[in-house]
Amino acid sequence: MQTDVAGCAGTAGGRKQVQPDTILSPRELEIAENYARGQTYHAIAVRLHIAPSTVRTHLAAIYRKLEVSSKLELHARLEGDSAPGDAQTDHAAVISELALSLEEAIGRERALSEVLRIISRSRGDTDAVMAAILGHALELCDAEFGILFEYHDDRQFSARFTRGIPQGFRDWLDRQGVFTVGKATGLGRMEKVQDVVNIVDVRSEELYRTDDPLRHATADLGGARSFVAIPMLSGDSLVGAFTIYRQQVRPFNAQATALAHTFADQSVIALDNARMISELRALGGKA
């Protein structure tokens, strides 16, 4: 007697081969298909209106359920290739975590290499360079938006470059131009210590219960919750701040902060390069 088993496409080593759509939930299948096609955590998160960290959690479960250990294997599995032999559940969980961590490390190296390549070929085009730097920073740090503030001395800043920022907050910053920040704000504290300021929740601090305009614009117009500000230093001089924001309370860990610091350093290099190119062009024009 023949038995028709739904969702089975054959056998692998005597075991029935179960199709991914019978193992994964609809949301997991959608994430798996987008990731296998080359979409990043951030792009998938935007598409599905979820946090990038939630995408990663789903992917860890997907790798474990499908018993795959790379994006290529995931793509092959979704295309109908057989699953590998039986894997112990605890081993499968470890393998899925290691596989995603490795892919993330490779992604970080590629992003940093791409940023260096863009800087080296920018010819002083800071707009293109900063868009790329902020974009990679948001992607790798699981952040919704970022701002590069230029420093004008004595707690005065202006938003020079932005990426992903909500329009209301963008309009507010445009209206301010160069503005003075309060001593208790993230930027004010960063200027004083010239070190990283990592705020768990901008709404939970006492400053939010005052009339500080920047804090209210950040939280209410930008929808920001967790925030990190990285000083941009040229030698011993503060030239700006590299800031990234999450719209959920998810504090930035040491790895994310270190990544943001790297991108801040690259931003300083790009700005210095642009300044030198402008000076050389000016000298050339006078010759």
Backbone hydrogen bonds in HBPLUS format (Angstrom, degrees):
<---DONOR---> <-ACCEPTOR-->    atom                        ^
c    i                          cat <-CA-CA->   ^        H-A-AA   ^      H-
h    n   atom  resd res      DA  || num        DHA   H-A  angle D-A-AA Bond
n    s   type  num  typ     dist DA aas  dist angle  dist       angle   num
A0008-CYS N   A0005-VAL O   3.27 MM   3  5.79 153.4  2.34 138.0 135.2     1
A0019-GLN N   A0007-GLY O   2.81 MM  12  5.37 154.2  1.88 160.1 168.5     2
A0009-ALA N   A0017-GLN O   2.96 MM   8  5.58 151.4  2.04 150.6 157.9     3
A0017-GLN N   A0010-GLY O   2.68 MM   7  5.29 168.8  1.69 141.9 140.4     4
A0012-ALA N   A0015-ARG O   2.61 MM   3  5.06 149.8  1.70 144.9 154.2     5
A0015-ARG N   A0012-ALA O   3.19 MM   3  5.06 157.3  2.24  99.3 105.8     6
A0022-THR N   A0019-GLN O   2.98 MM   3  5.61 161.2  2.02 119.7 125.9     7
A0023-ILE N   A0020-PRO O   2.98 MM   3  5.10 145.0  2.10 103.5 114.4     8
A0024-LEU N   A0020-PRO O   2.84 MM   4  5.89 169.2  1.85 169.7 170.7     9
A0029-LEU N   A0025-SER O   2.85 MM   4  6.08 160.5  1.89 161.3 166.9    10
A0030-GLU N   A0026-PRO O   3.02 MM   4  6.20 156.2  2.08 144.3 150.3    11
A0031-ILE N   A0027-ARG O   3.03 MM   4  6.28 161.4  2.06 150.0 154.8    12
A0032-ALA N   A0028-GLU O   2.83 MM   4  5.99 163.1  1.86 150.9 156.1    13
A0033-GLU N   A0029-LEU O   2.94 MM   4  6.10 162.8  1.97 149.9 153.9    14
A0034-ASN N   A0030-GLU O   3.09 MM   4  6.25 161.8  2.12 146.8 151.7    15
A0035-TYR N   A0031-ILE O   2.89 MM   4  6.02 163.0  1.92 154.8 159.8    16
A0036-ALA N   A0032-ALA O   2.90 MM   4  5.97 159.9  1.94 148.8 154.6    17
A0037-ARG N   A0033-GLU O   3.13 MM   4  6.24 135.0  2.34 135.6 146.5    18
A0039-GLN N   A0034-ASN O   3.00 MM   5  5.48 156.8  2.06 155.6 148.9    19
A0038-GLY N   A0035-TYR O   3.00 MM   3  5.21 159.1  2.04 107.5 113.3    20
A0044-ILE N   A0040-THR O   2.97 MM   4  6.17 165.3  2.00 156.8 160.7    21
A0045-ALA N   A0041-TYR O   2.85 MM   4  6.04 156.7  1.90 150.2 157.5    22
A0046-VAL N   A0042-HIS O   2.95 MM   4  6.20 157.8  2.00 150.8 155.8    23
A0047-ARG N   A0043-ALA O   3.04 MM   4  6.23 161.1  2.07 145.3 150.6    24
A0048-LEU N   A0044-ILE O   2.93 MM   4  6.12 155.0  1.99 152.1 158.3    25
A0049-HIS N   A0045-ALA O   2.76 MM   4  5.54 112.8  2.21 140.0 154.7    26
A0050-ILE N   A0045-ALA O   3.01 MM   5  4.83 156.8  2.07 132.5 139.1    27
A0054-THR N   A0051-ALA O   2.95 MM   3  5.20 131.6  2.19 104.2 117.3    28
A0055-VAL N   A0051-ALA O   3.23 MM   4  6.71 146.6  2.35 146.7 156.1    29
A0055-VAL N   A0052-PRO O   3.09 MM   3  5.04 119.5  2.47  93.5 108.4    30
A0056-ARG N   A0052-PRO O   3.10 MM   4  6.50 155.9  2.16 149.3 155.0    31
A0057-THR N   A0053-SER O   3.06 MM   4  6.33 154.7  2.13 141.6 148.1    32
A0058-HIS N   A0054-THR O   3.02 MM   4  6.27 159.3  2.07 148.3 153.2    33
A0059-LEU N   A0055-VAL O   2.92 MM   4  6.20 156.6  1.97 150.2 157.2    34
A0060-ALA N   A0056-ARG O   2.95 MM   4  6.24 153.8  2.02 152.6 158.6    35
A0061-ALA N   A0057-THR O   3.28 MM   4  6.58 155.9  2.34 143.0 148.7    36
A0062-ILE N   A0058-HIS O   2.84 MM   4  6.14 152.2  1.92 149.3 158.4    37
A0063-TYR N   A0059-LEU O   2.85 MM   4  6.05 169.4  1.86 157.5 158.5    38
A0064-ARG N   A0060-ALA O   3.13 MM   4  6.27 156.7  2.18 140.1 146.7    39
A0065-LYS N   A0061-ALA O   2.86 MM   4  6.04 164.5  1.88 152.3 156.5    40
A0066-LEU N   A0062-ILE O   2.91 MM   4  5.99 164.4  1.94 155.3 159.5    41
A0067-GLU N   A0063-TYR O   2.85 MM   4  5.60 114.1  2.29 133.1 147.4    42
A0068-VAL N   A0063-TYR O   3.09 MM   5  5.12 154.7  2.16 137.4 144.7    43
A0067-GLU N   A0064-ARG O   3.35 MM   3  5.03 145.8  2.47  91.4 101.0    44
A0074-LEU N   A0070-SER O   2.97 MM   4  6.23 152.8  2.04 143.8 152.0    45
A0075-HIS N   A0071-LYS O   2.91 MM   4  6.17 159.0  1.95 148.6 153.4    46
A0076-ALA N   A0072-LEU O   2.96 MM   4  6.23 161.1  1.99 148.7 153.8    47
A0077-ARG N   A0073-GLU O   2.83 MM   4  6.01 155.8  1.89 148.1 155.0    48
A0078-LEU N   A0074-LEU O   2.96 MM   4  6.19 156.1  2.02 150.7 156.7    49
A0079-GLU N   A0075-HIS O   3.03 MM   4  6.24 132.9  2.26 138.5 151.4    50
A0079-GLU N   A0076-ALA O   3.12 MM   3  4.98 128.5  2.39  90.9 105.0    51
A0081-ASP N   A0076-ALA O   2.99 MM   5  5.50 163.8  2.01 150.3 145.0    52
A0080-GLY N   A0077-ARG O   3.12 MM   3  5.23 159.8  2.16 102.4 108.3    53
A0092-ALA N   A0088-GLN O   2.81 MM   4  6.02 157.9  1.86 159.3 166.7    54
A0093-ALA N   A0089-THR O   3.02 MM   4  6.28 150.7  2.11 147.4 154.6    55
A0094-VAL N   A0090-ASP O   3.14 MM   4  6.40 157.8  2.19 144.6 149.9    56
A0095-ILE N   A0091-HIS O   2.87 MM   4  6.08 164.9  1.89 155.2 159.5    57
A0096-SER N   A0092-ALA O   2.93 MM   4  6.07 159.8  1.97 146.4 151.7    58
A0097-GLU N   A0093-ALA O   3.11 MM   4  6.29 157.0  2.17 144.3 150.1    59
A0098-LEU N   A0094-VAL O   2.92 MM   4  6.15 165.7  1.94 155.3 159.2    60
A0099-ALA N   A0095-ILE O   2.84 MM   4  5.94 158.0  1.89 149.7 156.2    61
A0100-LEU N   A0096-SER O   3.09 MM   4  6.26 163.9  2.11 145.5 149.1    62
A0101-SER N   A0097-GLU O   2.97 MM   4  6.13 159.5  2.01 147.9 154.3    63
A0102-LEU N   A0098-LEU O   2.90 MM   4  6.07 155.4  1.96 147.5 153.8    64
A0103-GLU N   A0099-ALA O   3.00 MM   4  6.27 163.6  2.03 149.7 154.0    65
A0104-GLU N   A0100-LEU O   2.87 MM   4  6.07 153.1  1.95 148.4 156.0    66
A0105-ALA N   A0101-SER O   2.93 MM   4  6.17 153.5  2.00 145.1 152.1    67
A0106-ILE N   A0102-LEU O   2.94 MM   4  6.23 160.0  1.98 153.8 159.1    68
A0107-GLY N   A0103-GLU O   2.90 MM   4  6.09 151.2  1.98 140.7 149.3    69
A0108-ARG N   A0104-GLU O   2.90 MM   4  6.21 148.5  2.00 146.3 154.4    70
A0109-GLU N   A0105-ALA O   3.05 MM   4  6.36 161.9  2.09 149.7 153.9    71
A0110-ARG N   A0106-ILE O   2.96 MM   4  6.20 158.0  2.01 149.4 155.7    72
A0111-ALA N   A0107-GLY O   2.92 MM   4  6.08 157.5  1.97 145.8 152.1    73
A0112-LEU N   A0108-ARG O   2.97 MM   4  6.19 166.2  1.98 155.3 158.1    74
A0113-SER N   A0109-GLU O   2.97 MM   4  6.10 156.8  2.02 144.6 151.5    75
A0114-GLU N   A0110-ARG O   2.86 MM   4  6.03 152.6  1.93 146.6 154.3    76
A0115-VAL N   A0111-ALA O   2.92 MM   4  6.19 154.1  1.98 148.2 155.1    77
A0116-LEU N   A0112-LEU O   3.02 MM   4  6.27 162.3  2.05 148.9 152.9    78
A0117-ARG N   A0113-SER O   2.96 MM   4  6.17 151.3  2.04 143.2 151.6    79
A0118-ILE N   A0114-GLU O   2.89 MM   4  6.14 157.8  1.94 149.5 155.2    80
A0119-ILE N   A0115-VAL O   2.93 MM   4  6.17 159.8  1.97 151.8 157.3    81
A0120-SER N   A0116-LEU O   2.99 MM   4  6.15 161.5  2.02 146.2 151.1    82
A0121-ARG N   A0117-ARG O   3.17 MM   4  6.34 133.8  2.39 140.5 151.7    83
A0121-ARG N   A0118-ILE O   3.25 MM   3  5.26 134.9  2.47  95.1 107.0    84
A0122-SER N   A0119-ILE O   3.29 MM   3  5.10 167.7  2.31 103.5 106.9    85
A0125-ASP N   A0122-SER O   3.04 MM   3  5.21 160.6  2.08 109.4 115.6    86
A0126-THR N   A0124-GLY O   2.99 MM   2  5.70 121.6  2.34 111.8  95.4    87
A0129-VAL N   A0125-ASP O   3.31 MM   4  6.56 163.5  2.34 148.5 153.4    88
A0130-MET N   A0126-THR O   2.81 MM   4  5.84 173.3  1.81 156.5 158.6    89
A0131-ALA N   A0127-ASP O   3.04 MM   4  6.11 153.0  2.11 142.8 150.5    90
A0132-ALA N   A0128-ALA O   3.14 MM   4  6.31 154.6  2.21 141.9 148.2    91
A0133-ILE N   A0129-VAL O   2.88 MM   4  6.17 163.3  1.91 155.0 159.9    92
A0134-LEU N   A0130-MET O   2.87 MM   4  5.90 172.2  1.88 149.6 152.3    93
A0135-GLY N   A0131-ALA O   2.96 MM   4  5.95 152.5  2.04 136.8 145.4    94
A0136-HIS N   A0132-ALA O   2.97 MM   4  6.17 166.7  1.99 154.9 157.0    95
A0137-ALA N   A0133-ILE O   2.95 MM   4  6.11 157.4  2.00 149.1 156.2    96
A0138-LEU N   A0134-LEU O   2.94 MM   4  6.14 162.5  1.98 153.1 156.4    97
A0139-GLU N   A0135-GLY O   3.07 MM   4  6.25 158.3  2.12 145.5 151.9    98
A0140-LEU N   A0136-HIS O   2.92 MM   4  6.07 173.5  1.93 157.4 158.1    99
A0141-CYS N   A0137-ALA O   2.92 MM   4  5.82 144.9  2.05 144.0 153.2   100
A0143-ALA N   A0138-LEU O   3.01 MM   5  4.70 166.5  2.02 136.3 140.4   101
A0144-GLU N   A0245-TYR O   2.89 MM 101  6.05 135.3  2.09 149.4 162.9   102
A0145-PHE N   A0245-TYR O   3.46 MM 100  5.52 164.1  2.49 138.4 142.7   103
A0245-TYR N   A0145-PHE O   2.91 MM 100  5.52 156.5  1.96 171.4 172.5   104
A0146-GLY N   A0163-ARG O   2.97 MM  17  5.35 156.5  2.03 149.8 157.2   105
A0163-ARG N   A0146-GLY O   2.95 MM  17  5.35 143.6  2.09 157.1 153.8   106
A0147-ILE N   A0243-THR O   2.89 MM  96  5.26 156.5  1.94 144.8 152.0   107
A0243-THR N   A0147-ILE O   2.91 MM  96  5.26 170.4  1.92 166.8 167.6   108
A0148-LEU N   A0161-PHE O   2.78 MM  13  5.07 168.8  1.80 151.4 152.8   109
A0160-ARG N   A0148-LEU O   2.95 MM  12  5.86 140.1  2.11 150.5 159.9   110
A0161-PHE N   A0148-LEU O   3.27 MM  13  5.07 162.5  2.30 138.2 142.3   111
A0149-PHE N   A0241-ALA O   2.83 MM  92  5.02 156.3  1.89 156.6 158.3   112
A0241-ALA N   A0149-PHE O   2.86 MM  92  5.02 149.6  1.96 136.3 143.1   113
A0150-GLU N   A0158-SER O   2.75 MM   8  5.31 161.2  1.79 164.1 164.4   114
A0158-SER N   A0150-GLU O   3.02 MM   8  5.31 140.0  2.18 141.2 151.5   115
A0151-TYR N   A0239-VAL O   3.02 MM  88  5.16 170.1  2.03 122.2 119.5   116
A0152-HIS N   A0156-GLN O   2.72 MM   4  5.09 167.5  1.73 154.3 150.7   117
A0156-GLN N   A0153-ASP O   3.13 MM   3  5.53 136.0  2.34 107.3 119.2   118
A0181-VAL N   A0155-ARG O   2.88 MM  26  5.67 159.5  1.92 164.7 169.6   119
A0157-PHE N   A0179-PHE O   2.91 MM  22  5.63 160.6  1.94 161.1 159.8   120
A0179-PHE N   A0157-PHE O   2.88 MM  22  5.63 164.0  1.91 164.1 163.3   121
A0170-ARG N   A0166-PRO O   2.99 MM   4  6.24 159.5  2.03 154.1 160.8   122
A0171-ASP N   A0167-GLN O   2.83 MM   4  6.04 161.6  1.86 156.2 159.8   123
A0172-TRP N   A0168-GLY O   3.11 MM   4  6.28 154.2  2.18 138.9 146.0   124
A0173-LEU N   A0169-PHE O   2.99 MM   4  6.26 162.2  2.02 153.5 157.2   125
A0174-ASP N   A0170-ARG O   2.98 MM   4  6.23 157.0  2.03 149.3 156.1   126
A0175-ARG N   A0171-ASP O   3.03 MM   4  6.28 152.5  2.11 147.1 153.9   127
A0176-GLN N   A0172-TRP O   3.13 MM   4  6.40 142.7  2.27 143.2 153.3   128
A0177-GLY N   A0173-LEU O   3.18 MM   4  6.43 152.6  2.26 152.4 157.6   129
A0185-THR N   A0182-GLY O   3.23 MM   3  5.44 157.7  2.28 105.9 112.6   130
A0189-ARG N   A0185-THR O   2.90 MM   4  6.11 164.3  1.93 154.9 158.2   131
A0190-MET N   A0186-GLY O   2.93 MM   4  6.04 153.4  2.00 142.6 150.8   132
A0191-GLU N   A0187-LEU O   2.91 MM   4  6.09 155.5  1.97 146.6 152.4   133
A0192-LYS N   A0188-GLY O   3.22 MM   4  6.45 153.8  2.30 141.7 148.0   134
A0193-VAL N   A0189-ARG O   3.11 MM   4  6.37 167.1  2.13 155.6 157.5   135
A0194-GLN N   A0190-MET O   2.62 MM   4  5.16 136.2  1.81 142.9 154.9   136
A0197-VAL N   A0229-ALA O   3.03 MM  32  5.22 160.1  2.07 147.0 153.4   137
A0229-ALA N   A0197-VAL O   2.89 MM  32  5.22 159.1  1.93 147.8 154.8   138
A0199-ILE N   A0227-PHE O   2.78 MM  28  5.19 160.6  1.82 160.4 165.8   139
A0227-PHE N   A0199-ILE O   3.03 MM  28  5.19 166.3  2.05 152.2 155.1   140
A0204-SER N   A0201-ASP O   3.09 MM   3  5.40 148.1  2.19 107.8 117.0   141
A0202-VAL N   A0225-ARG O   2.70 MM  23  5.20 156.7  1.75 141.2 146.7   142
A0208-TYR N   A0205-GLU O   3.09 MM   3  5.83 147.6  2.20 118.3 124.9   143
A0209-ARG N   A0206-GLU O   2.87 MM   3  5.40 147.8  1.97 114.0 124.0   144
A0210-THR N   A0207-LEU O   3.07 MM   3  5.31 159.0  2.11 110.7 113.4   145
A0216-HIS N   A0212-ASP O   3.25 MM   4  6.44 161.8  2.28 150.7 155.7   146
A0217-ALA N   A0213-PRO O   2.93 MM   4  6.06 155.9  1.99 146.7 153.8   147
A0218-THR N   A0214-LEU O   2.84 MM   4  5.98 160.6  1.88 151.3 156.8   148
A0219-ALA N   A0215-ARG O   2.98 MM   4  6.12 165.5  2.00 148.5 152.2   149
A0220-ASP N   A0216-HIS O   2.72 MM   4  5.46 157.1  1.78 143.9 151.8   150
A0221-LEU N   A0217-ALA O   3.00 MM   4  4.92 133.4  2.23 113.7 127.7   151
A0222-GLY N   A0217-ALA O   2.96 MM   5  6.38 140.8  2.12 153.3 165.0   152
A0224-ALA N   A0218-THR O   3.17 MM   6  5.88 164.3  2.19 148.1 143.9   153
A0223-GLY N   A0219-ALA O   3.08 MM   4  4.78 122.9  2.42 102.1 113.3   154
A0225-ARG N   A0246-ARG O   2.75 MM  21  5.85 160.0  1.79 165.3 160.8   155
A0246-ARG N   A0226-SER O   2.87 MM  20  5.12 166.0  1.89 150.1 150.9   156
A0228-VAL N   A0244-ILE O   3.15 MM  16  5.73 156.8  2.21 161.0 166.0   157
A0244-ILE N   A0228-VAL O   3.15 MM  16  5.73 155.6  2.22 155.5 162.8   158
A0230-ILE N   A0242-PHE O   2.86 MM  12  5.02 158.7  1.90 138.9 146.2   159
A0242-PHE N   A0230-ILE O   2.86 MM  12  5.02 166.8  1.87 151.4 154.3   160
A0232-MET N   A0240-GLY O   2.89 MM   8  4.95 160.9  1.93 139.5 133.3   161
A0239-VAL N   A0232-MET O   2.81 MM   7  5.64 176.5  1.81 168.5 169.6   162
A0234-SER N   A0237-SER O   2.84 MM   3  5.27 160.5  1.87 157.3 160.2   163
A0237-SER N   A0234-SER O   3.17 MM   3  5.27 160.4  2.21 121.5 121.4   164
A0250-ARG N   A0248-GLN O   2.88 MM   2  5.72 113.9  2.33 115.1  97.7   165
A0257-THR N   A0253-ASN O   2.96 MM   4  6.19 161.9  1.99 155.9 161.6   166
A0258-ALA N   A0254-ALA O   2.89 MM   4  6.02 155.4  1.96 145.1 151.7   167
A0259-LEU N   A0255-GLN O   2.99 MM   4  6.25 154.8  2.05 147.5 154.3   168
A0260-ALA N   A0256-ALA O   2.92 MM   4  6.19 160.9  1.96 149.3 154.4   169
A0261-HIS N   A0257-THR O   2.89 MM   4  6.13 150.3  1.98 145.0 153.5   170
A0262-THR N   A0258-ALA O   3.02 MM   4  6.32 150.6  2.11 143.8 151.1   171
A0263-PHE N   A0259-LEU O   3.04 MM   4  6.43 158.0  2.09 153.1 158.3   172
A0264-ALA N   A0260-ALA O   2.88 MM   4  6.14 148.5  1.98 145.9 155.3   173
A0265-ASP N   A0261-HIS O   2.96 MM   4  6.25 157.1  2.01 149.2 154.6   174
A0266-GLN N   A0262-THR O   3.00 MM   4  6.32 153.4  2.07 145.5 153.1   175
A0267-SER N   A0263-PHE O   2.92 MM   4  6.14 143.4  2.06 140.8 150.8   176
A0268-VAL N   A0264-ALA O   3.10 MM   4  6.47 150.8  2.18 147.8 154.6   177
A0269-ILE N   A0265-ASP O   3.13 MM   4  6.48 158.7  2.17 147.7 153.0   178
A0270-ALA N   A0266-GLN O   2.94 MM   4  6.21 159.9  1.98 147.8 153.1   179
A0271-LEU N   A0267-SER O   2.91 MM   4  6.16 159.6  1.95 151.3 156.4   180
A0272-ASP N   A0268-VAL O   2.86 MM   4  6.04 160.6  1.90 152.3 158.0   181
A0273-ASN N   A0269-ILE O   2.86 MM   4  6.07 158.5  1.91 150.1 156.4   182
A0274-ALA N   A0270-ALA O   2.96 MM   4  6.19 158.7  2.01 146.0 151.7   183
A0275-ARG N   A0271-LEU O   2.94 MM   4  6.18 156.2  2.00 147.2 153.5   184
A0276-MET N   A0272-ASP O   2.96 MM   4  6.23 164.3  1.98 153.0 156.7   185
A0277-ILE N   A0273-ASN O   2.90 MM   4  6.14 158.6  1.95 151.9 158.1   186
A0278-SER N   A0274-ALA O   2.97 MM   4  6.15 156.3  2.03 145.8 152.2   187
A0279-GLU N   A0275-ARG O   2.96 MM   4  6.24 155.9  2.02 149.2 155.9   188
A0280-LEU N   A0276-MET O   2.92 MM   4  6.17 157.9  1.97 149.1 154.9   189
A0281-ARG N   A0277-ILE O   2.94 MM   4  6.16 155.7  2.00 147.8 154.3   190
A0282-ALA N   A0278-SER O   2.94 MM   4  6.16 151.6  2.03 144.1 152.0   191
A0283-LEU N   A0279-GLU O   2.96 MM   4  6.23 156.3  2.02 148.1 154.1   192
A0284-GLY N   A0280-LEU O   2.87 MM   4  6.08 151.9  1.95 143.5 151.8   193
A0285-GLY N   A0281-ARG O   2.94 MM   4  6.15 143.2  2.07 141.7 151.2   194
A0286-LYS N   A0282-ALA O   3.24 MM   4  6.51 134.0  2.46 137.7 148.8   195
A0286-LYS N   A0283-LEU O   3.16 MM   3  5.19 133.0  2.39  95.0 107.5   196
A0287-ALA N   A0283-LEU O   3.15 MM   4  6.38 128.1  2.44 139.0 152.3   197
A0287-ALA N   A0284-GLY O   3.31 MM   3  5.20 138.0  2.49  91.2 102.5   198
